[in-house]
Amino acid sequence: MKKLTYLLVLITFLGLSSCGGSEVCNCIDLALEYSKESKTANGDLGKLKELDDRFKEDRTKCMNLGKGKTDAELKEMDKEAEKCPSYKELMRLR
């Protein structure tokens, strides 16, 4: 559950991509992209704001994935996230 909580917090700053795949994996992919880009921003607030603005439009979609879900559904989402190709790399950046 801690992993899912971390992912949902991280996903707050992300949106869904328009490419195929599950919504959970799209959010994981974008979380990875955001993490990499925010790391290269080196704390530059202007770059971080620009990054947040770029992902802002779809950020709510990722956050809403977990809204209204039961604990069992959230656990299933966590399992799905762990199967996403970019999940392991995202966890390494954590």
C-alpha positions as CSV (number, residue, x, y, z in Angstrom):
1,M,0.0,0.0,0.0
2,K,2.9,2.3,0.7
3,K,4.1,1.9,-2.9
4,L,0.6,2.8,-4.2
5,T,0.5,5.8,-2.0
6,Y,3.9,7.0,-3.2
7,L,2.8,6.5,-6.8
8,L,-0.4,8.4,-6.4
9,V,1.4,11.3,-4.8
10,L,4.0,11.3,-7.6
11,I,1.2,10.9,-10.1
12,T,-0.3,14.1,-8.7
13,F,2.3,15.9,-10.8
14,L,1.5,13.9,-13.9
15,G,-1.1,13.3,-16.6
16,L,-2.2,10.6,-18.8
17,S,-0.5,10.2,-22.1
18,S,-2.6,9.8,-25.2
19,C,-0.8,6.7,-26.4
20,G,-2.2,3.2,-25.9
21,G,-1.9,1.1,-22.9
22,S,-3.6,1.0,-19.6
23,E,-4.3,4.2,-17.7
24,V,-2.2,3.0,-14.8
25,C,0.8,2.3,-17.0
26,N,0.3,5.6,-18.8
27,C,0.5,7.4,-15.5
28,I,3.6,5.3,-14.5
29,D,5.3,6.2,-17.8
30,L,4.6,9.9,-17.2
31,A,5.7,9.7,-13.6
32,L,9.0,8.3,-14.9
33,E,9.3,11.1,-17.5
34,Y,8.4,13.7,-14.9
35,S,11.0,12.3,-12.5
36,K,13.7,12.3,-15.0
37,E,13.0,15.8,-16.2
38,S,12.6,17.2,-12.7
39,K,16.0,15.7,-11.8
40,T,17.6,17.4,-14.8
41,A,16.0,20.7,-13.7
42,N,18.4,20.7,-10.7
43,G,16.0,22.7,-8.5
44,D,15.4,25.4,-11.1
45,L,12.0,26.7,-10.1
46,G,11.3,28.1,-13.5
47,K,11.9,24.8,-15.2
48,L,9.9,22.9,-12.5
49,K,7.0,25.2,-13.0
50,E,7.1,24.8,-16.7
51,L,7.2,21.0,-16.2
52,D,4.2,21.2,-13.8
53,D,2.3,23.3,-16.3
54,R,3.0,20.9,-19.1
55,F,1.6,18.0,-17.2
56,K,-1.1,20.0,-15.4
57,E,-3.9,19.3,-17.9
58,D,-3.9,15.5,-17.5
59,R,-2.7,15.4,-13.9
60,T,-6.2,15.2,-12.5
61,K,-6.9,12.1,-14.7
62,C,-4.1,10.2,-13.0
63,M,-5.2,11.3,-9.5
64,N,-8.8,10.3,-10.2
65,L,-7.7,6.8,-11.0
66,G,-7.6,6.0,-7.3
67,K,-10.6,8.1,-6.2
68,G,-13.6,6.2,-4.9
69,K,-11.7,2.9,-5.1
70,T,-11.9,0.3,-2.4
71,D,-8.7,-1.0,-0.7
72,A,-9.0,-4.2,-2.9
73,E,-9.3,-2.1,-6.1
74,L,-6.3,0.0,-5.0
75,K,-4.3,-3.2,-4.4
76,E,-5.2,-4.4,-7.9
77,M,-4.0,-1.0,-9.3
78,D,-0.8,-1.5,-7.4
79,K,-0.3,-4.9,-8.9
80,E,-1.1,-3.5,-12.4
81,A,1.5,-0.8,-11.8
82,E,4.1,-3.3,-10.9
83,K,3.6,-5.0,-14.3
84,C,4.2,-1.8,-16.2
85,P,7.4,-1.7,-18.2
86,S,8.6,1.6,-16.7
87,Y,7.7,0.7,-13.0
88,K,11.1,-0.7,-12.0
89,E,13.0,2.2,-13.4
90,L,10.6,4.6,-11.6
91,M,11.2,2.8,-8.4
92,R,15.0,3.1,-8.9
93,L,14.7,6.9,-9.2
94,R,12.7,7.0,-6.0
